[in-house]
Amino acid sequence: MEYTKEWTQLRVTVKLELLDAATAIMSMIDNNLMIEDYSDIDLKSVYGDLIDESLLNADKTIASISVFIPCEKSPTDAIAFLRERFSSEGIDAKFELIGVNEDDWANAWKAYYKPIRIGKHMVIVPAWERFDPLPDDIVVRMDPGMAFGTGTHETTRLVIELLEKYVKKGQRMLDVGTGSGILAICASKLGAEHCAAYDIDPVAVRVARDNIAESGQQNITCEVSDLLKQVSLEGGQYDIVTANIVADIIIRMAPDIGKYMKEGAPLIASGIITERKDEVLEVLLANNLKLVEILEDNGWCAIVVKK
């Protein structure tokens, strides 16, 4: 009997002039994309009656890019990841899930999200799940909502693993592009004295604040900031910085990040596809940062550099 795999189509629609930028972001999820762009239909070179009327009447000022997610995976992280990346690029995008009852999706996606062990001690647990920790477990309960960061994505796991290695008690931590707030919460639970989390997306900031409140960690602040523009240095430079964003954004902030870091402070930069690892590293090194290590997982990498 032939097996047919079931897929969920995630379609993102943007203005036509933003198609190339949107496609680049969508390719971070998968390189097998379907693009719907009807702007170049030329009735001078084809017979109009050979083209479906719906295509002739389609809005030619917009375009759509679709990625197909297999049934055994949750689209939740993909949606949240893309929302954050489109927001950071200032791209207004419409998201659609096709092949799933959207009325049911608000709760159905939770079935994919289970406790995840990361590193030696960290365990990310859904807020609604019962969990019995081991004596040495450091438990972080999360309800990601519409923000990126459940712990299931490779980029988040890489950073949490590195935080376990680099966070020291009493440190000041800066998290740029905080998403769900998961990295700041992890750093706080690992002993950081103060964590400052920032995101360009007000929705992410709202979700992160809720997660921070639920975590019980009272040494984390979360504010809206366009990358580093609104980051406060009132308490001095930071002992450790995380930026789980994308390659282009890390490259953009590389010339300025040093003034927010103490001497010897590590920057953990993630959200980087391995094909762009060398490009990002070259820019970081060109801005007086020294390579410490690189971790890779399933086509993604995290780069640790020090000032």
C-alpha positions as CSV (number, residue, x, y, z in Angstrom):
1,M,0.0,0.0,0.0
2,E,1.4,3.4,-0.9
3,Y,2.0,5.7,2.0
4,T,1.0,9.4,1.6
5,K,2.6,11.8,3.9
6,E,0.4,14.6,5.3
7,W,1.6,18.2,5.3
8,T,0.5,21.5,6.7
9,Q,1.0,24.4,4.3
10,L,2.3,27.6,6.0
11,R,1.8,30.5,3.5
12,V,3.1,34.0,4.1
13,T,1.9,36.9,1.9
14,V,3.8,40.1,1.5
15,K,3.9,43.1,-0.9
16,L,5.5,42.2,-4.2
17,E,8.5,44.4,-3.7
18,L,9.4,42.5,-0.5
19,L,9.2,39.1,-2.2
20,D,13.0,38.5,-2.3
21,A,13.5,39.5,1.3
22,A,10.6,37.4,2.4
23,T,11.8,34.4,0.4
24,A,15.3,34.6,2.1
25,I,13.6,34.5,5.5
26,M,11.3,31.6,4.6
27,S,14.3,29.6,3.3
28,M,15.6,29.5,6.9
29,I,12.7,27.1,7.6
30,D,13.1,25.0,4.4
31,N,14.7,25.5,1.0
32,N,11.7,23.7,-0.8
33,L,9.4,26.7,-1.2
34,M,6.4,27.4,-3.3
35,I,6.1,31.0,-4.6
36,E,2.9,32.5,-6.0
37,D,3.7,35.6,-8.0
38,Y,1.3,36.6,-10.8
39,S,2.8,40.0,-11.6
40,D,4.6,38.8,-14.7
41,I,1.6,37.2,-16.5
42,D,1.9,38.7,-20.0
43,L,-1.3,38.4,-22.1
44,K,0.7,39.6,-25.1
45,S,2.7,36.3,-25.2
46,V,0.0,33.8,-24.1
47,Y,-3.7,33.3,-24.9
48,G,-5.9,34.7,-22.1
49,D,-8.3,31.8,-22.4
50,L,-5.5,29.3,-21.5
51,I,-5.1,30.9,-18.1
52,D,-7.4,30.3,-15.2
53,E,-9.6,33.3,-14.6
54,S,-8.6,33.4,-10.9
55,L,-5.0,34.0,-11.9
56,L,-5.9,36.7,-14.3
57,N,-7.9,38.4,-11.5
58,A,-5.3,37.8,-8.8
59,D,-3.8,40.8,-7.0
60,K,-0.5,41.5,-8.7
61,T,0.8,43.8,-6.0
62,I,1.3,40.9,-3.6
63,A,3.1,37.6,-3.6
64,S,3.0,34.5,-1.4
65,I,5.7,32.0,-0.2
66,S,4.7,28.7,1.2
67,V,6.6,26.1,3.2
68,F,5.2,22.6,3.8
69,I,5.6,21.2,7.3
70,P,5.3,17.4,7.8
71,C,2.5,16.1,10.1
72,E,4.9,14.9,12.8
73,K,6.2,18.4,13.4
74,S,4.5,21.3,15.0
75,P,4.2,24.5,12.8
76,T,4.2,26.5,16.1
77,D,7.9,27.3,16.3
78,A,8.1,27.9,12.5
79,I,5.3,30.5,12.8
80,A,6.7,32.2,15.8
81,F,10.2,32.2,14.3
82,L,9.0,33.7,11.1
83,R,6.9,36.4,12.9
84,E,9.9,37.5,14.8
85,R,12.2,37.6,11.8
86,F,9.7,39.5,9.6
87,S,9.0,41.9,12.4
88,S,12.8,42.6,12.9
89,E,13.1,43.3,9.2
90,G,10.0,45.6,9.3
91,I,8.1,43.4,6.8
92,D,4.3,43.3,7.2
93,A,3.3,39.8,6.4
94,K,0.0,37.8,6.5
95,F,0.3,34.2,7.9
96,E,-2.0,31.4,6.9
97,L,-2.1,27.7,7.9
98,I,-3.7,25.5,5.3
99,G,-4.7,21.9,6.0
100,V,-5.5,22.4,9.6
101,N,-8.6,23.7,11.4
102,E,-7.4,27.0,12.7
103,D,-10.2,27.2,15.3
104,D,-8.7,24.0,16.9
105,W,-5.1,25.0,16.4
106,A,-4.9,27.3,19.4
107,N,-4.9,24.2,21.7
108,A,-4.1,21.4,19.3
109,W,-0.5,22.5,18.8
110,K,0.2,21.9,22.5
111,A,0.2,18.2,21.8
112,Y,3.6,18.6,20.0
113,Y,5.2,20.4,22.9
114,K,6.7,18.2,25.6
115,P,9.4,18.6,28.3
116,I,12.8,19.0,26.7
117,R,16.2,18.3,28.4
118,I,19.0,20.6,27.3
119,G,22.6,20.4,28.5
120,K,23.3,18.9,31.9
121,H,20.5,20.4,34.0
122,M,18.1,22.6,32.1
123,V,14.6,21.2,31.4
124,I,12.1,23.3,29.4
125,V,8.6,22.2,30.5
126,P,5.2,23.4,29.0
127,A,3.2,25.4,31.5
128,W,0.3,23.0,31.2
129,E,2.3,19.8,31.7
130,R,2.8,17.8,34.9
131,F,6.5,17.2,35.5
132,D,8.5,15.5,38.3
133,P,12.1,17.0,38.2
134,L,15.2,15.1,39.2
135,P,17.2,16.6,42.1
136,D,19.7,18.5,39.9
137,D,17.1,19.7,37.3
138,I,16.7,23.4,36.6
139,V,13.1,23.7,35.4
140,V,11.9,26.5,33.2
141,R,8.1,26.5,32.5
142,M,7.0,28.1,29.3
143,D,3.9,29.1,27.5
144,P,5.4,30.6,24.3
145,G,2.1,31.9,22.9
146,M,2.9,33.8,19.7
147,A,6.6,34.4,20.4
148,F,9.5,32.3,19.3
149,G,11.2,30.2,21.9
150,T,9.8,26.9,23.2
151,G,13.2,25.1,23.4
152,T,12.3,22.8,20.5
153,H,14.1,24.8,17.8
154,E,17.8,24.0,17.3
155,T,18.9,27.6,17.7
156,T,17.3,27.9,21.1
157,R,18.7,24.6,22.3
158,L,22.2,25.6,21.2
159,V,22.1,28.9,23.2
160,I,20.6,27.3,26.3
161,E,23.4,24.7,26.3
162,L,26.0,27.5,26.0
163,L,24.3,29.6,28.7
164,E,24.7,26.6,31.1
165,K,28.5,26.8,30.3
166,Y,29.1,30.5,30.4
167,V,26.7,32.1,32.9
168,K,28.3,32.8,36.3
169,K,26.6,33.9,39.5
170,G,26.2,37.6,39.9
171,Q,26.5,38.5,36.2
172,R,24.5,41.0,34.2
173,M,23.0,39.4,31.1
174,L,21.7,41.1,27.9
175,D,19.3,39.2,25.6
176,V,18.7,40.9,22.2
177,G,15.6,39.6,20.4
178,T,14.2,37.8,23.4
179,G,11.1,36.3,21.7
180,S,9.4,34.3,24.5
181,G,11.9,35.4,27.1
182,I,13.2,31.9,27.5
183,L,17.0,32.7,27.3
184,A,16.7,35.5,30.0
185,I,14.7,33.1,32.2
186,C,17.3,30.4,31.8
187,A,20.2,32.8,32.5
188,S,18.4,34.0,35.7
189,K,17.8,30.5,36.9
190,L,21.5,29.7,36.2
191,G,22.6,32.5,38.6
192,A,22.7,35.7,36.6
193,E,22.1,38.7,39.0
194,H,20.2,40.8,36.4
195,C,18.9,40.0,32.9
196,A,17.8,42.7,30.5
197,A,15.7,41.3,27.6
198,Y,14.7,43.3,24.5
199,D,12.6,42.7,21.4
200,I,11.4,44.8,18.5
201,D,8.0,43.1,18.6
202,P,5.6,44.4,21.3
203,V,3.7,41.1,21.1
204,A,6.9,39.2,21.9
205,V,7.6,41.6,24.8
206,R,4.1,41.0,26.2
207,V,4.5,37.3,26.0
208,A,8.0,37.4,27.5
209,R,6.8,39.5,30.4
210,D,4.0,37.0,31.1
211,N,6.5,34.1,31.0
212,I,8.9,36.0,33.2
213,A,6.2,36.7,35.8
214,E,5.1,33.0,35.7
215,S,8.7,31.9,36.1
216,G,8.9,33.7,39.4
217,Q,12.3,35.3,38.4
218,Q,12.2,38.9,39.7
219,N,15.5,40.0,38.3
220,I,14.5,40.2,34.6
221,T,13.4,43.4,32.8
222,C,11.8,43.2,29.3
223,E,11.4,46.2,27.0
224,V,10.8,47.0,23.4
225,S,14.0,47.9,21.4
226,D,15.0,48.1,17.8
227,L,18.1,46.0,18.2
228,L,20.4,48.0,20.5
229,K,18.9,51.4,20.1
230,Q,16.9,51.4,23.4
231,V,19.2,49.1,25.4
232,S,20.0,50.6,28.8
233,L,23.6,50.9,30.0
234,E,22.5,52.6,33.2
235,G,23.9,49.7,35.3
236,G,27.1,49.4,33.2
237,Q,28.1,47.0,30.5
238,Y,27.0,43.4,30.4
239,D,28.9,40.3,31.4
240,I,27.2,38.0,28.8
241,V,25.1,38.8,25.7
242,T,22.8,36.5,23.7
243,A,21.4,37.2,20.3
244,N,19.3,34.4,18.9
245,I,18.2,36.3,15.8
246,V,19.3,35.7,12.2
247,A,22.6,36.2,10.3
248,D,21.7,39.5,8.7
249,I,20.7,41.1,12.0
250,I,23.8,39.8,13.8
251,I,25.9,41.3,11.0
252,R,24.0,44.6,11.3
253,M,24.6,44.9,15.0
254,A,28.2,43.7,15.0
255,P,29.8,47.1,14.8
256,D,27.9,48.4,17.9
257,I,27.7,45.3,20.2
258,G,31.1,45.8,21.7
259,K,30.2,48.9,23.7
260,Y,27.5,46.9,25.5
261,M,30.0,44.2,26.6
262,K,32.6,44.2,29.4
263,E,36.1,43.1,28.6
264,G,36.1,39.3,28.3
265,A,32.3,39.1,28.0
266,P,31.0,36.4,25.7
267,L,28.5,37.0,22.9
268,I,26.4,34.0,22.0
269,A,25.1,34.6,18.5
270,S,22.6,32.1,17.1
271,G,19.8,31.8,14.5
272,I,22.5,31.3,11.9
273,I,22.2,28.7,9.1
274,T,25.5,26.9,8.7
275,E,25.9,28.2,5.1
276,R,26.3,31.7,6.5
277,K,28.6,30.8,9.5
278,D,31.8,32.0,7.9
279,E,30.2,35.2,6.7
280,V,28.9,36.1,10.2
281,L,32.1,35.0,11.9
282,E,34.2,37.2,9.5
283,V,32.1,40.3,10.5
284,L,32.3,39.6,14.2
285,L,36.1,39.1,14.1
286,A,36.4,42.3,12.0
287,N,34.8,44.2,15.0
288,N,37.4,43.2,17.5
289,L,35.7,40.1,18.8
290,K,37.7,36.8,19.3
291,L,36.3,33.4,18.4
292,V,35.8,31.0,21.4
293,E,33.7,28.2,19.9
294,I,31.0,27.2,17.5
295,L,28.3,24.6,18.1
296,E,26.2,23.2,15.2
297,D,22.9,21.3,15.1
298,N,20.9,20.2,12.1
299,G,22.0,22.9,9.8
300,W,22.1,25.7,12.4
301,C,25.0,27.1,14.4
302,A,25.7,29.2,17.4
303,I,28.9,31.3,17.5
304,V,30.6,32.3,20.8
305,V,33.0,35.3,20.6
306,K,34.5,37.4,23.3
307,K,35.4,41.0,23.6
